[in-house]
Amino acid sequence: MNFKSFPQLLHYFKDEQKAVKYYEAIRWNGNPTCPHCKATKPYVTNRGYKCSNSDCYKKFTVKVGTIFENSKIPMKLWFAAIYLCTSHKKGISSVQLAIDLGVTQKTAWYMWHRIREMLKAQAPQMLSKEKVIEADETYIGGKEENRHKAKRLSSPKTGLAYDGTQYNKKKVVIGVIERNGMVILKHIPDAKMENTRPFLENAVPLGAKLMTDEASGYKGLSRKYKQQRINHTYRIYVRGEVHTNTIENFWSLLKRSLYGIYHQVSEKHLERYLNEFAARFNARNVNEFERLEIFLSRSEGGLLYKNLTAND
């Protein structure tokens, strides 16, 4: 299979059994494995498999132990959802996804979050030391100093703004990006050094060429990195190869997506949205077929609805 468009994907997977076999090939590579005890060579049943290990002997399908477990949605519809969610540069809302798939908005919303669970990095990532790396932070909702005085925090004790309404704290996101390469994102409490430094040390290899602005959270990095800083305070944005324009352009795309497609994102789910944007951006140079296979290979694990909606 090597589809190049959404209609081709739907046509190829018009048979549900074909979609299931395709996913089995990706997950098990021709060697069905019990998700409960990891035993191989199970018995084939009418609805899937049965473990051959006498200590286990449990029935299972290829969905067990993945984001698709306990879902009544056909696999071909899941493939369609993954295609739609990862091929749109700015993402797609759950309302539009529900219309495209012919399901309820609640179902589409839950599907989207399970797909985001699949998109998160499976292991700690580190960028390449061979590339120029840029680091910066952004504020979802805008910077505090740009907010109207009436909406600023009046007292930490009351948690209220000056106009008496509940204070809405800006959400801070830090990111590092390789020029012509990958991006890594994280939601942090604030842009102080105690939050920026651990993230940078886990994402940027020692000795890498690192470009930052003059923010206090990036002070002292020259001891571990080949750091160069650009001073935006004096309206200097480029000095030779020294600039943070690459990460600034990414922030522009991220915010246009959040405000234009999703409108608003709660702090509870912000990290999931960051996983989505980073995964889609990092897979921008592969075709639709390859992208689907890459993400399906990372579908182990699950996300319960009660956990997703807890404390909402």
C-alpha atoms as one frame of an Amber mdcrd trajectory, in Angstrom:
protein
   0.000   0.000   0.000   1.236   3.472  -0.863  -1.719   5.845  -0.910  -1.267
   9.504  -1.816  -4.656  10.941  -0.855  -7.518  10.528   1.580  -9.860   8.885
  -0.997  -7.142   6.333  -1.828  -6.804   5.450   1.861 -10.564   4.928   2.208
 -10.638   2.804  -0.934  -7.755   0.603   0.174  -9.255  -0.037   3.626 -12.876
  -0.491   2.525 -12.628  -4.018   3.970 -12.332  -3.888   7.780 -10.441  -7.189
   7.958  -7.833  -5.755   5.631  -7.338  -2.813   8.007  -6.947  -5.158  10.980
  -4.372  -7.307   9.137  -2.475  -4.190   8.123  -2.239  -3.048  11.748  -1.215
  -6.550  12.856   1.658  -6.410  10.372   2.819  -3.074  11.779   2.458  -4.005
  15.453   3.592  -7.634  15.350   5.498  -7.903  12.073   3.918 -11.284  11.317
   4.487 -12.674  14.816   1.294 -12.241  16.965   2.239 -11.685  20.604   0.043
 -11.893  23.687  -0.172  -8.386  25.218  -0.696  -9.901  28.684   2.312 -12.240
  29.002   4.263 -11.587  25.756   4.006 -15.228  24.671   4.138 -15.883  20.925
   2.391 -18.399  18.632  -1.162 -17.984  19.977  -4.201 -19.961  18.808  -6.333
 -18.303  16.141  -9.996 -17.798  17.131 -13.062 -16.444  15.332 -12.559 -12.983
  16.828  -8.797 -12.840  17.220  -6.345 -14.924  19.222  -5.980 -16.972  22.392
  -2.713 -17.157  24.287  -0.991 -20.563  24.102   0.691 -20.054  27.479  -1.170
 -22.269  29.981  -0.501 -19.752  32.783  -2.208 -17.010  30.789  -4.588 -18.521
  28.247  -6.333 -15.180  27.671  -8.122 -14.115  24.534  -6.980 -10.938  22.783
  -7.029  -8.979  19.554  -4.470  -6.662  18.026  -6.222  -3.713  19.706  -5.521
  -4.905  23.271  -2.816  -2.837  24.940  -3.065   0.020  22.424  -4.940   3.292
  22.088  -7.601   1.377  20.143  -8.492  -0.995  23.007 -12.197  -1.210  23.918
 -13.085   1.000  20.973 -16.077   0.043  18.834 -14.867   2.376  16.086 -13.735
   0.345  13.021  -9.988   0.340  12.372 -10.485   1.857   8.923 -12.186   4.833
  10.606  -9.292   5.117  13.054  -6.867   5.200  10.112  -8.969   7.946   8.521
  -8.902   9.921  11.782  -5.119   9.601  12.111  -4.700  10.721   8.505  -6.918
  13.790   8.986  -5.366  14.753  12.325  -1.753  14.488  11.186  -1.932  15.736
   7.608  -3.488  19.155   8.296  -0.648  21.577   8.986  -2.623  23.500  11.612
  -4.557  20.541  12.992  -8.286  19.883  12.901 -10.972  20.540  15.507 -13.010
  17.721  17.044 -16.135  19.355  15.585 -14.761  19.132  12.039 -13.370  15.646
  12.671 -16.820  14.491  13.795 -18.358  15.832  10.575 -15.706  14.191   8.381
 -15.991  10.799  10.114 -19.749  10.795  10.682 -19.494  10.376  14.474 -20.555
  12.529  17.427 -18.352  15.402  18.579 -17.820  13.638  21.926 -16.540  10.526
  20.132 -14.304  12.589  17.839 -12.896  14.506  20.826 -12.004  11.270  22.635
 -10.506   9.785  19.457  -8.378  12.906  18.923  -6.958  12.756  22.432  -6.116
   9.069  22.052  -4.313   9.926  18.830  -2.399  12.658  20.693  -1.413   9.980
  23.226   0.102   8.095  20.292   1.917  11.207  19.038   3.833  11.922  22.230
   7.512  11.040  22.278   8.037   7.468  23.473  11.423   8.273  25.039  13.387
  11.414  26.011  14.545  13.208  22.885  17.787  15.068  22.257  18.587  17.214
  19.257  21.634  16.882  17.017  24.929  18.431  18.081  25.808  18.911  14.418
  23.053  21.480  13.812  22.482  25.031  14.983  19.829  24.983  17.710  17.535
  27.808  18.764  15.788  28.073  22.150  12.940  30.370  23.138   9.761  30.524
  25.182   6.308  31.793  24.305   3.176  32.706  26.230  -0.119  31.126  25.271
  -2.594  33.953  25.594   0.050  36.655  25.231   2.622  38.135  27.591   1.588
  39.396  31.034   2.832  42.930  30.371   0.591  43.165  27.311  -2.522  42.382
  29.348  -4.930  45.136  30.384  -4.235  46.253  33.950  -7.737  45.240  35.044
  -6.954  41.628  34.074  -3.624  41.423  35.895  -3.238  39.631  39.240  -4.205
  41.909  42.113  -3.146  39.586  44.954  -1.737  36.041  45.054  -3.840  35.407
  48.173  -7.191  36.067  46.506  -6.302  34.721  43.055  -8.351  37.542  41.561
  -7.613  40.158  38.928  -7.988  43.890  39.593 -11.481  43.865  38.107 -12.576
  41.210  40.624 -12.756  38.311  38.158 -10.780  35.053  38.440  -7.181  35.636
  37.350  -6.239  33.660  34.242  -2.529  32.935  34.321  -0.673  32.873  31.013
   0.669  29.460  30.045   4.400  29.303  29.286   5.814  26.964  26.636   9.530
  26.499  26.010  10.918  25.009  22.832  14.171  24.116  21.107  14.436  23.649
  17.364  17.132  22.580  14.929  17.461  24.688  11.820  15.922  22.472   9.113
  15.301  19.820  11.750  13.282  18.722  14.761  11.482  20.625  17.488  10.931
  19.701  21.155   8.311  21.469  23.277   7.347  21.553  26.948   4.871  23.406
  29.134   6.645  24.930  32.158   5.310  26.922  35.162   7.311  30.044  34.248
  10.366  31.146  32.289  12.738  31.290  35.254  16.102  29.580  35.102  15.081
  26.718  37.419  12.532  25.630  34.794  14.349  26.439  31.540  17.727  24.937
  32.496  16.599  21.306  33.150  14.628  21.268  29.900  17.584  22.550  27.860
  20.023  20.108  29.448  17.713  17.198  28.576  17.080  18.329  24.995  20.300
  20.000  23.804  23.592  18.025  23.715  26.587  19.524  25.505  28.790  21.648
  23.267  26.040  22.338  20.724  25.768  25.737  19.037  22.817  27.366  20.830
  21.054  30.613  19.890  18.881  32.401  22.466  17.576  35.868  23.190  18.542
  38.021  26.176  15.942  36.571  28.599  17.249  35.845  32.111  16.244  32.174
  31.846  19.117  31.609  29.376  21.937  33.177  31.372  25.077  31.167  32.030
  24.532  28.597  29.289  27.861  29.420  27.669  29.556  27.136  30.207  27.949
  24.092  28.584  27.060  25.291  25.091  28.434  27.472  22.320  25.800  30.035
  23.201  25.219  33.267  21.317  22.495  35.726  22.293  20.505  38.196  20.232
  19.228  41.308  22.007  15.626  41.983  20.994  15.391  44.830  23.500  17.500
  46.973  21.145  15.450  45.807  18.130  18.284  43.615  16.895  16.834  40.456
  15.351  19.616  39.076  13.136  23.385  39.270  13.536  24.971  36.959  10.994
  23.885  33.440  11.912  22.773  34.610  15.351  18.965  34.786  15.507  15.935
  32.947  16.862  13.751  33.452  13.786  13.256  29.707  13.221  11.644  29.118
  16.622   9.748  32.415  16.333   8.240  31.227  13.043   7.227  27.976  14.725
   5.542  29.914  17.554   3.579  31.834  14.937   2.294  28.581  13.408   1.498
  27.136  16.838  -0.507  30.170  17.954  -2.399  30.509  14.684  -3.411  26.888
  15.095  -4.391  27.154  18.758  -6.386  30.348  18.322  -7.763  29.677  14.846
  -8.580  25.949  15.064  -8.950  25.100  18.760  -9.695  28.655  20.029  -8.575
  27.837  23.558  -6.674  25.053  25.324  -6.871  24.223  29.020  -3.661  23.914
  30.999  -4.557  20.291  31.773  -4.467  19.271  28.103  -1.828  21.732  26.825
   0.975  19.138  26.899  -1.073  16.843  24.632  -1.506  19.623  22.086   2.228
  20.320  22.205   2.874  16.621  21.500   0.561  16.895  18.515   2.274  19.944
  17.012   5.802  18.631  17.607   5.045  15.197  16.103   3.341  16.656  13.050
   6.146  19.174  12.507   8.870  16.540  12.899   7.159  14.302  10.325   6.629
  17.100   7.807   9.117  15.698   5.286   7.611  12.206   4.959   4.630  11.283
   2.793   1.154  10.365   4.060   1.762   6.616   3.857   5.028   6.770   5.810
   3.535   9.139   8.378   0.654   6.755   9.094   3.024   3.815   9.577   5.342
   5.811  11.841   2.535   6.861  14.150   0.818   3.440  14.164   4.084   1.874
  15.291   3.862   4.103  18.400   0.294   3.178  19.349   1.112   0.999  22.367
  -0.507   2.141  25.618  -3.932   3.601  26.222  -5.999   6.454  27.562  -9.154
   5.916  29.620 -11.998   8.391  29.231 -12.378   8.761  33.005  -8.707   9.741
  33.278  -8.971  12.146  30.381 -11.967  13.956  31.894 -10.927  13.788  35.565
 -11.193  17.172  37.314 -12.568  18.809  34.146
